[in-house]
Amino acid sequence: MDLNSIMSSQLTDLQQTVQMSVLKNAMNMETVAAIGLLEDMPQVSAPHPYKGSVVDIQA
């Protein structure tokens, strides 16, 4: 192999590594933002579907 082909191969590997690193950092930032939004949501508990209501069990 000549030097140009070795350097080209190494450059391609480096570009893929950088792209994966950028993608991973972007996903981490989006995850942190999503967690922040979820934590900032008001904590309202949903009513129980039948507890406290009258249920007719006669056939």
Secondary structure, DSSP 8 states (H G I E B T S, - for coil): --HHHHHHHHHHHHHHHHHHHHHHHHHHHHHHHHHHHHHHS-------SSTTS------
